[in-house]
Amino acid sequence: MDEIKEISCPSCRAVLPASAYFCLQCGAKLKKSPVSTSASKQALIYFISFFLAPFGIGYVFKYLKQSDHKARKIGIVALILTILAVALMIWTTKEFMSSYYNSLNTLTF
């Protein structure tokens, strides 16, 4: 026979199922709820990681700390996109500035 695992709330000592995230009696948080790995959430994370590169770092750390394999993959992809976006931004800025300085050097007064 399968044994149903139970835990007790650290605040009010109520007996709860082990899968509970909050105490049903006092509302105390028992454990962190898992992060979303839905397709829409992934699209949002990847968009932010690439187009708003510095802000994607928060998602990287949040998802890499998870024990879920899919969540960790999302964190790794977000990290790669953030690194690519920053590298592309640096390269584009360097090329623009080089072009700008070359055009200034060709001016005669």
C-alpha positions in Angstrom: 0.0 0.0 0.0 1.3 3.5 -0.9 2.1 5.6 2.0 0.9 9.2 1.8 3.7 11.6 2.9 2.8 14.4 5.1 4.6 17.4 6.6 3.7 19.7 9.4 3.6 23.5 9.1 6.5 25.2 11.0 4.2 28.0 12.0 1.0 26.4 13.2 1.9 22.7 13.2 -1.0 21.7 10.9 -0.6 18.4 9.1 -0.4 18.9 5.4 0.4 16.8 2.3 4.1 16.9 1.3 3.2 18.4 -2.1 1.7 21.6 -0.5 3.4 24.9 -1.2 1.4 26.9 1.4 -0.2 26.0 4.7 -3.9 25.6 4.4 -4.5 26.8 7.9 -2.3 29.8 8.4 -1.1 30.5 4.8 2.6 30.2 5.6 4.9 29.5 2.7 6.3 25.9 3.0 8.5 25.8 -0.2 9.1 27.7 -3.3 6.7 27.1 -6.2 8.4 25.9 -9.4 9.2 28.4 -12.1 7.1 28.4 -15.3 8.6 26.6 -18.3 5.7 27.3 -20.7 6.3 28.2 -24.3 5.1 31.8 -23.8 7.4 32.2 -20.7 10.3 30.9 -22.7 9.6 33.3 -25.5 9.5 36.2 -23.1 12.8 35.1 -21.4 14.6 34.7 -24.7 13.3 38.0 -26.0 14.4 39.9 -22.9 17.8 38.0 -22.9 18.6 39.0 -26.4 17.0 42.4 -27.0 17.3 43.8 -23.4 20.5 41.8 -22.7 21.5 43.1 -19.2 17.9 42.4 -17.9 18.1 38.7 -19.0 20.7 38.0 -16.3 18.0 37.9 -13.6 16.2 35.1 -15.5 19.5 33.3 -16.0 20.2 33.0 -12.3 16.6 32.2 -11.4 16.3 29.3 -13.9 19.9 27.9 -13.4 19.2 27.5 -9.7 16.3 25.1 -10.4 16.5 21.4 -10.0 14.2 20.8 -13.0 16.2 19.9 -16.1 14.0 21.9 -18.5 14.3 25.0 -16.3 18.0 24.7 -16.3 18.0 24.4 -20.1 16.0 27.6 -20.3 18.6 29.3 -18.1 21.5 28.1 -20.3 19.8 29.3 -23.5 19.1 32.7 -21.9 22.7 33.0 -20.8 23.9 32.2 -24.3 21.5 34.7 -25.9 22.6 37.4 -23.4 26.3 36.8 -24.1 25.6 36.9 -27.9 23.6 40.1 -27.6 26.3 41.9 -25.6 29.1 40.7 -28.0 27.0 41.9 -31.0 26.4 45.3 -29.2 30.1 45.7 -28.6 31.1 44.8 -32.1 28.4 47.1 -33.7 29.5 50.0 -31.5 33.2 49.4 -32.4 32.4 49.3 -36.1 30.2 52.4 -35.9 32.9 54.4 -34.0 35.6 53.2 -36.4 33.5 54.4 -39.4 32.7 57.7 -37.7 36.4 58.4 -36.9 37.4 57.5 -40.5 34.8 59.9 -41.8 36.1 62.7 -39.5 39.7 62.1 -40.6 38.8 62.6 -44.2 37.3 66.1 -43.6 39.5 69.0 -44.7 39.2 72.5 -43.3 
